[in-house]
Each structure stands twice: as C-alpha cells, then as structure tokens.
C-alpha cells in the first residue's frame, strides 16, 4: 500500500464525522436563515400596511428590521460559504490539473480560516464596546445587532475548517498552513519597514495580496478582508478592531434591505408562472417574424431583468422557454448563448437592479433617479443588439413558425397582464416616491404569491423552502462583499489614496469626456474581475466625488459605470457572467466564444452612445 492509500484510509473516519457535522450545521443554519427571511418579510409587510393603509407606522419596525437584516446577512454568508456560492474569480484555476486545483483550493480555504481567526478577538471587542449602548426605540443593547458579526465569523470559520478537512489531504492542509505561517512571519518581521513605505503599502496589500488571493480562487469578500486586516496589522498603527465596525456598517444599511426582498421576488416570479406567461404573450406577437424569438428573448430580459438581483436567475427563467424552439429554426447553441449573455449586459441598468440599489447606498445618489435614468440606456443596448439579430437572421427558415390569431393573442395578453404589470408597478412606485424599494419589493412578493396561487394556480409550495435558503445564500454573498469592500474602502480613504485619485483623475486629458472614457474602461476591467457590487462599493465612494468635481451628472456617471461593469462581467475570458450563460445554455465556452464578438461590439457602440450623450441617462429626470 502506497502513501496515498494510507492517507486516504486514515482520513476516512474523520471525513465521515466532519460530513455528519457539516450536514447538521448546514441544516441548522439554513433553517435559521430561511426563518429570518420569512420574519423579515412579515415584519416589512406589516409595517408597510400600517404606514400606508392605517396611517399608523410602527416606530420600532426599522430597528427590528435592521437587527434581523444583519443576522440574515451573516447567516446567508455562512450558507453561501458552505455551498461554494460566494463570488470569486475562477478564470485562472479552472484549467489547472486536478492535483494542483486541490492544492490551490486548500490554500484558499486556509487563507479564509486565517482572516476569520484574525477577526475573532477584534469582533469580540467590538461587540463588548456596544454593550452599554441602547437602541433609541427598542431600548435594548446594540450588542444584539453587532453580535451577528461575531456569530457569523465563528460559524464561517467552523464551515471553512469543515470543508478543508473534508476536501483536502493532510499534506495539503499542512503545506497550506506552513506557507501561510511563513508569509505571516515575514510580514510581521518586515512591519517596521512596511510602516515607513507609506502608500506603497497600498500596492503590496490592496493590489498584490488581493490579486494573488483572487487568482487562486479565494472568494472576493474574503480577499478584501484579508488585504484590509493585513494592511492594518502590518503597515499601520490603526487597530484591526475598526474592521468589524466597518463591515457591520456596510452590511446593515437600510437601503440594502431591498436586496433579499428582490432576490426572493425574482425566484417567486418564476415558480408562480409570471415569467412564462409574459414570454408566451411576446411569442404570440412577434415569434413568427425572422429573428422573432431572438427579439422575444431581448424583450423578456428587459421586462424581468433586475427583479431577481441575480443575472443567473434572469437568464434561467427565460432561456429554457425559448431555446428549444430557436434551435428548431436553425440557431446554433453558440449564437443563442451569446445573445443570452449580451442581453444580460443590455439589461444591467434596468431597475430594480441590485447594483443600482448598491450605488444609491454607497454614494448617496437618489435611487428613484437611478431607476428613472436606467431605463433608456437599456433601450439603447436593446436596439443595438436587435440590429445584430436582424443582420444574423435574414436567412432564417420560417416555414415551421407558428402564427397566432387575434383572439389567441388577446387571451395570452390577458393571462400575461398580472406579470406585465408587476415590473411597471415596482419601477413606477419607486420612481414616483410612493414607496421605498424595500416596501415595493415586499408588496411585490405578496402580490406574486397571490397571483401564483389564485390566478395561475401553479404555485409549487414544495419549492418555497429551497427558495428561502437560496435567497439567504445569495443575499449573504452579496452583503458580505458590501461589508468587506466598505472596510477596504475606509482603509483606502484613511491612507489618503482618495485625494490622490481625485488629483490624478482631475488631470486626465480631455476633461469631462476623457474622465468618462477612462472611467468606462476602468469599470469594464473591474466588472470582469470583481463583478458589479464589490466594484461599486469599493470604488464608488472614491470616483463619484471626482465625477462631481468634473461636472459629470451623478446619474449619468452611475449608468456609465453600471453598464460598463456589465460589459466586463459578460466578456470572456475573465467575465464570470459569460460562463454562467454557457452553463445555463448547456454549451461549451470554447464553442460560444467565437459567436460573442458581434454582440459585444454592438454593446460597445451602445456604451459609447451612453457616454457621449448624457441625455440618454438624464433626459427623463
């Protein structure tokens, strides 16, 4: 028996025990997270009803909602870590051999454990410092809220250790631990030198360490936390105690409470039948035209996009309903997946986009203004893609295309009306200031359940619990990134980097237009490696003040940034959105990549138009 066999035999019992522990921990955390989603929904629904129906708002609802929200965020982050659903860059590790991939994954998990261990004591001290403070209305200690961060860190540490023991060999664990210990000892020994380097430390920690962490596939949120903790610990005299406070501040912003509600709403729209009804109506209108189903795909993405908070959910709701018939008409897998991917870019600015809500949260720009400004830029992208579709489908065989009579179209319209009206109501209510994004999302969830149960009669109650857990997981993954990026952005600001960035960008050749062009290019790159939410949380507070100095309208700048990040997110080889589209369309990225360039070129033209003509973003404000 060789060494590998001995290792496998001796580790098997431990793996079995850890597997049972993993199942037990997963069950408890997932059940708690799902329960909090329901509790948050009930609380927000009751508070909204009290405010708008009885004109008697609950004075305590916001404080209680904030407590539940931060507990939901951290438990969701634990679920996401357990399920491997945190945002991360996989372009570099995807093609490694199985042996090297296992080593790299073990190192990534060891780094996750390292940063979580480093945060336990500072977070404990942070919670202790809030024990004497009381919430004004509930009159309970603020430690009840802040303790969520400590519990989340401990549970994530247990989860990371569990995954490490289950999936890595002892040699991989010890090797990773030794490497981390050597690098840590080196940084500790070099601390006096690092303190004298000033802002060159930003290159070492916030560029070098973050880049290395992301290249090995470490989740983005933990890469940000690792860089921030290491920067404060080894190159400054600022205590690490500041990090949990900044994470809590970033994760608990009331505006972001809309995130889990819209994630839940998007999932319920799919199981309630609203998305299918909308697609069927659009097919009856234009499905018989050349390229008709491609136009339906674009129209459907415009209608439902943004509500779920996840592009994967948007694409998954639409692709299965259209792809089989499109293939019958001669469309190739590569072309279909390419169009699906491009349509997700086109719809990035359509409200209620989670990225737009995040922009409003971290920059102070009016969310209602962002929702208004995002509609027309998406139309520009839609038209640009429609031109490509027209050119590509001129020779499409329409002999098997089904035509619908007027009576059938009218019937399908009546069936689709509840679904068609929901996005309009949501966007109009927020834009007109009738209700907040969170309140509208809550109303939308209740409306969708009622329509699915009593109108479409296809609501599958068996899928509700998995959807609640998925909602917590996706929300936790998003909000942990927001919290980690908030801490990292604070460290960058305290270093003086923000003022240096302002001075640099103000001096960009070409004035306002040059600044917009460079910003668009930068956000394309950031979107490809960081995705929209972490990129905007990290760089929004730094770049939006520069935009104000340059005389750029904040809404225009936000739309340029969001559209650019969407373009980067779905651009190969780094954009993870491109690979999501391939997975949903069940096509190989190698086969699809040669089809993406016409669609991407059309989107680049659309981005240039949005940059050059601010009225596209601001004309209806």
C-alpha positions, 0 to 999 in steps of 0.5 A, a space after each residue: 500500500 502506497 502513501 496515498 492509500 494510507 492517507 486516504 484510509 486514515 482520513 476516512 473516519 474523520 471525513 465521515 464525522 466532519 460530513 455528519 457535522 457539516 450536514 447538521 450545521 448546514 441544516 441548522 443554519 439554513 433553517 435559521 436563515 430561511 426563518 429570518 427571511 420569512 420574519 423579515 418579510 412579515 415584519 416589512 409587510 406589516 409595517 408597510 400596511 400600517 404606514 400606508 393603509 392605517 396611517 399608523 407606522 410602527 416606530 420600532 419596525 426599522 430597528 427590528 428590521 435592521 437587527 434581523 437584516 444583519 443576522 440574515 446577512 451573516 447567516 446567508 454568508 455562512 450558507 453561501 460559504 458552505 455551498 461554494 456560492 460566494 463570488 470569486 474569480 475562477 478564470 485562472 484555476 479552472 484549467 489547472 490539473 486536478 492535483 494542483 486545483 486541490 492544492 490551490 483550493 486548500 490554500 484558499 480555504 486556509 487563507 479564509 480560516 486565517 482572516 476569520 481567526 484574525 477577526 475573532 478577538 477584534 469582533 469580540 471587542 467590538 461587540 463588548 464596546 456596544 454593550 452599554 449602548 441602547 437602541 433609541 426605540 427598542 431600548 435594548 443593547 446594540 450588542 444584539 445587532 453587532 453580535 451577528 458579526 461575531 456569530 457569523 465569523 465563528 460559524 464561517 470559520 467552523 464551515 471553512 475548517 469543515 470543508 478543508 478537512 473534508 476536501 483536502 489531504 493532510 499534506 495539503 492542509 499542512 503545506 497550506 498552513 506552513 506557507 501561510 505561517 511563513 508569509 505571516 512571519 515575514 510580514 510581521 518581521 518586515 512591519 517596521 519597514 512596511 510602516 515607513 513605505 507609506 502608500 506603497 503599502 497600498 500596492 503590496 496589500 490592496 493590489 498584490 495580496 488581493 490579486 494573488 488571493 483572487 487568482 487562486 480562487 479565494 472568494 472576493 469578500 474574503 480577499 478584501 478582508 484579508 488585504 484590509 486586516 493585513 494592511 492594518 496589522 502590518 503597515 499601520 498603527 490603526 487597530 484591526 478592531 475598526 474592521 468589524 465596525 466597518 463591515 457591520 456598517 456596510 452590511 446593515 444599511 437600510 437601503 440594502 434591505 431591498 436586496 433579499 426582498 428582490 432576490 426572493 421576488 425574482 425566484 417567486 416570479 418564476 415558480 408562480 408562472 409570471 415569467 412564462 406567461 409574459 414570454 408566451 404573450 411576446 411569442 404570440 406577437 412577434 415569434 413568427 417574424 425572422 429573428 422573432 424569438 431572438 427579439 422575444 428573448 431581448 424583450 423578456 430580459 428587459 421586462 424581468 431583468 433586475 427583479 431577481 438581483 441575480 443575472 443567473 436567475 434572469 437568464 434561467 427563467 427565460 432561456 429554457 422557454 425559448 431555446 428549444 424552439 430557436 434551435 428548431 429554426 436553425 440557431 446554433 447553441 453558440 449564437 443563442 448563448 451569446 445573445 443570452 449573455 449580451 442581453 444580460 449586459 443590455 439589461 444591467 441598468 434596468 431597475 430594480 437592479 441590485 447594483 443600482 440599489 448598491 450605488 444609491 447606498 454607497 454614494 448617496 445618489 437618489 435611487 428613484 433617479 437611478 431607476 428613472 435614468 436606467 431605463 433608456 440606456 437599456 433601450 439603447 443596448 436593446 436596439 443595438 443588439 436587435 440590429 445584430 439579430 436582424 443582420 444574423 437572421 435574414 436567412 432564417 427558415 420560417 416555414 415551421 413558425 407558428 402564427 397566432 390569431 387575434 383572439 389567441 393573442 388577446 387571451 395570452 395578453 390577458 393571462 400575461 397582464 398580472 406579470 406585465 404589470 408587476 415590473 411597471 408597478 415596482 419601477 413606477 412606485 419607486 420612481 414616483 416616491 410612493 414607496 421605498 424599494 424595500 416596501 415595493 419589493 415586499 408588496 411585490 412578493 405578496 402580490 406574486 404569491 397571490 397571483 401564483 396561487 389564485 390566478 395561475 394556480 401553479 404555485 409549487 409550495 414544495 419549492 418555497 423552502 429551497 427558495 428561502 435558503 437560496 435567497 439567504 445564500 445569495 443575499 449573504 454573498 452579496 452583503 458580505 462583499 458590501 461589508 468587506 469592500 466598505 472596510 477596504 474602502 475606509 482603509 483606502 480613504 484613511 491612507 489618503 489614496 482618495 485625494 490622490 485619485 481625485 488629483 490624478 483623475 482631475 488631470 486626465 486629458 480631455 476633461 469631462 469626456 476623457 474622465 468618462 472614457 477612462 472611467 468606462 474602461 476602468 469599470 469594464 476591467 473591474 466588472 470582469 474581475 470583481 463583478 458589479 457590487 464589490 466594484 461599486 462599493 469599493 470604488 464608488 465612494 472614491 470616483 463619484 466625488 471626482 465625477 462631481 468635481 468634473 461636472 459629470 451628472 451623478 446619474 449619468 456617471 452611475 449608468 456609465 459605470 453600471 453598464 460598463 461593469 456589465 460589459 466586463 462581467 459578460 466578456 470572456 475570458 475573465 467575465 464570470 457572467 459569460 460562463 454562467 450563460 454557457 452553463 445555463 445554455 448547456 454549451 461549451 465556452 470554447 464553442 460560444 466564444 467565437 459567436 460573442 464578438 458581434 454582440 459585444 461590439 454592438 454593446 460597445 457602440 451602445 456604451 459609447 452612445 451612453 457616454 457621449 450623450 448624457 441625455 440618454 441617462 438624464 433626459 427623463 429626470 
